[in-house]
């Protein structure tokens, strides 16, 4: 655990290194056919931020558990995340050719093997989750949390909504709409961490079309991205046998950070560079996706993400100085350039 503000990123890198080491031991069962193992490990071991598994470890640590005890849960979350990236990139989905700075799985291994590699990671995640020394009730709780976050009420459902929302048309910010949109962050700051669209959007500020589009955007981002981030934090709390109040605080932190993370991704799709992003910039606009910049503009998106980060940090008050890394990580989510 970092002792001061200046050491938080070193702690993050230490935890990321622990995750990387454990991931290299995954999918080594000799019964797995070589082409399938190679395809799954190609995506799993590609260099990434490892944000979600690190959140598992940080949540366990802030609740008083050892990092080692949370490593199986952390790796399970990363396996689920990687499977989702493989499937998101498929021609039937977003049809992307670049991910984490190198060709996507289906470009290298073909579409059929890429699908099966994703399936292997999805199922392997639950095997990994049950491979540690956690008490059986904790394992069952983590399985339930992860399955829901990854399924139809979470990540998969969010992908469906994302595909449905492609190719608009969507209402954009007009001159009056831009002024109205500027009130979103202030409203969010006073609403607490519930992320209710009714709280985020003042009743008299938007026309109904813009309001409906922003509410849909929140739902897509909260399911497709936020569900797994929130699950990662709650799983870390479960590993630590945290009480219900701690779990609730970390869930709310995750809800805020998950939405802020995806808003930041929307902004980076417009302003980022390919080498830093590790994927093709401008792809969301090319596909006609529903995004924060197109609805509210870049500046309002930045302010909204910033207010969500403030809400996230407010959720950590009860953890005191133990939560210094989580506070900095929330800020990193919106200040990053990749």
N, C-alpha and C positions, 0 to 999 in steps of 0.2 A: 504494500500500500504506500502511495507517495506521502511524503512528510510535509511537502509544501507545494505551492502553486507551480514552481518552476520544474518540478520533477514528474509532473503527471504524464507527459508524453513518453518519458523513459519507461514509466510503468506500463503504459499502453503497449509500447514496443516489446517489453518483456512478456506481457501476456500474449501478444500476437505471436511471438516466437514459440511460446509453449503450445499454442494451438497448431502452428505449422508443424512442429515436431510430432505431435500426436496424429495429425492428419496423414502424415507420411506412413503411418502404420496401418492405415485403413485400406480395405479392399485388397488384402494380400492372400486371401483364401485361395489355395491352388485349384479348388473346384470351379472358380470363376474362369470362364474362357478368356484366353489372353486378349483377343481383340476388345472384348467388353471391359476388362480390367483397364486396359490402356486408355480406352475412350473415357471411362469414368474418372480415372486419375488425372488425365490430361486437363480436364476442367476443374476438378477438385483442388489440384495442387498449383493451379495458375496463381500468380501473385495477385493479392487483393488486400483491401483494407482490413478484412476479417472483423468488421464492426460488430456483427451480431454475436459471434462466439465470444468476443472480448466483453460484450455487455453481460453475457452469462457469468463470466468470471468476475467481473467487477461487482455485479449484484450479489453474488455469493460472498465475496470478500466484505462488502459493506454491511452485510448481515451477519458476519462473524464466522463464515466457513472458510476452509482452505481452498485454494485455487485448484489443487490436484483433485479434490473431490468433485469439482464441477466440470472437469475436462471432458468426460464422456458426453454430458449434456451440451457443452459448448460445441463439440465436434458434430453432434447430431444436428444442431441448428445450422451449422455451416454446410452440412451435406444437403439438408433441405433447401437452403438458399441456392446452392450450386445447381441442384436439380432444376429449380425454378428458372434459373438463367438459361440453362440448356434448352428447356422447352419454350421459354419466351422468345428465343432467337430463331426458332424453327421457321421454315418458309410459311407454314400455315398460321403462324403467330405474327411476330414482328419482322421476320425475315432479315435478320442482321447477320453481317459477315465478320464482325469484329467484336471481341469481348475481352476485357482485361488485357488489352494491348496485343492480342494475337487472334488468328482466325477462330471463328466459333466452331463448336463441336461438329455440327452437321457439314460444315465446309471441309473439315479434315477427315471425318470418318464416315460421312454419308448420313442421310436423314434417319434411316432405320436404326443404325447403331447408336446415333445420338439419342433417339427416343429411349432406347433400352438402357443406355448409360444413365439417363435421368431417372428411369425406373429403378435402377440398381441403387442409386444414391438415396432415393426416396425410401425404399424399403430398408436399406442399410442403416439409415439414420436411427430407426427404431431398434435395430440390433445393437448399434453403438450405445444408445441410451440405456439399454438394459445390461451393459457389460461392466458397469462400475460396481461399487460396493454400497450403493445407496439402499436404505431399507425399502422393501417392496411397496409400501404405501407411497413413498416419495417417487419411486419409478412410475407407478401408475398415474400419479398426479402429473408428472412431467409428460408422460405419453398423451394424456388427455389434452393438456395445454398445447403441445406441439401439433397434435393431429388436428385440433380445431383451427389453429392459426394457419396451418398449411392447406386446409380443405376448402369446401364450398362456401363456408361462412367467413373465410379469411383469404389467403393468397390466391387460391384457384378461382374463387368467386370474384375477387378483384380483377383478375385477368379477364374473366368473361365480361365484366362491366367495362373494362378498358377497351376491349375489342369492339363492343357495341357502341362505344362513344366515338370511335374513329370516324373521320370524314364528316363531322359536324352537320350543318353549320351551327356555330355557337355565337351567342351575342358577345361582342367585344366591349371594351371600355370606351365609352364616348366621353366628350368633354365633361358632361355632368356625371357620368359614371365614374370617371377617375376621381372626382372629388368625393363621391360617395364611397368608393373603394378605400380611400384613405382612412375612413373611420373603422375599417375592419380590425386592424391591430389593436386600437384602443379598446374596442369592444371585447376582443379576445383576452386582453390583459385583465379585464375585470370579471371575466366569466368563470375563472377557475379552470381546471384541467379537463373538464368533461368533453371539450371539443364538439359540443352540440352546434350544428349549423345555425339553429335559432339564436344561440348566444353569439356566434361569430358574425352574423349578418344582421345589422340593425333593421328593424321591421320597415322603416320608412326610407331606407337608403337606396335600395336597388329596385329596378323593375323586375317583374316576376320571372322573365326569361333569364336574366343574368343571375338572379337569386337561385333559380333551379339548377343552372349550370354549375355554379360554385358549390352548391350542396352536393351535386353529383361528383364533382371533382374531389371534395372532401371524402366522400364515401369510397371512391375508387382508391385514393391514396391510402386511406386508413386501412382498407382491407388488403390491398396488394402489397404494400410496403410496411405499414404500421403494425399489422397483426403479428408478423414474425419478430419484429423488434420488441414489441410488448411481451410476446411469449418468451423471448430470450431472457428478459429481465425477471419475469415471474419464475421461470425455471431456476434461475440462479438463487432466488429467494427460497424456493422449495428445497433445493439442495441444502441450504443453510437452516432449514426448518424454521424459517422466519414466521413471525406472528401475522395475523390477518391485516393489521394496520400497516406493517412494513410492506407486505405484498401489495396492498392497495396503493400505497405511495409509489412504489416502483412501477406498477401498471400505469398509473397516470403519467408518470415521467415518460414511460415508453410511448404512450399515446401521443404526447406532445412532440417528443423527439421523432417519432415515426412520420408524422405529418410534416414536420419541419424538414426532415431529411428529403422527402420526396419533392417538396416545394423547391429546396435547394437544387435537387437534380433537374427539375424543370428549368430553373434559371441557368444552370450549367449547360443544358442542351442548347441554349441560345448563345451563351457567352463563352463557353469553354472551348479548349483546343483539343483536337483529336489525340495527340500524343499524351497529354496529361489525363484526359478522360479515360483512355483505354478503349473507347468505342467511338462510333461515328457521331459527331455533333450534328445538330439540326435534324436528327432522325424523327423526333416526335412531331415536329412541324410537317415534315415530309409525309408522314403517315396520317396527318390530320388529327392527331390525338388532342384530347381535352387537357390543357395545361394551364398552370397559373399565369405565366406571362401573357398568353393570348387573352385570358379573361380579365385580368386585373392590372397587367403591366409589370415591368421588371421592378420598379421601385417599391410598389405596394407589396409585391411578392417578398422582397427582402425584408420589409418592415414586419410583415405578417410572420415570416419565419423567425425573425428576431423576438417577437413577442411570445411565440410558442416556446422558444428556448427559455425565456424568463419564467414562463409557467412551469416548464420542466424543472428548472432549478428550485423553484418555490416548493415543489413536491419533496425535495430532499432535506428540508430544514431539520427534520427529526433525526437525521443520521449524523449531523454535526460535521466535524472535520474528516470523518471517514469517507465522506462523499465528495471530496475535492476532485477526484479524477472524473467522476460522473458529471460534475458541473462543467469541467473543462471540455469533456467530450461532447456535451450538448452544444457548447459554443462552436467547437470544431466542426460539427455537423453542418452548420450554416456558413462557416467562414472558409471551408475547404475550397480548393480549386480543381478537384477531381473526384 
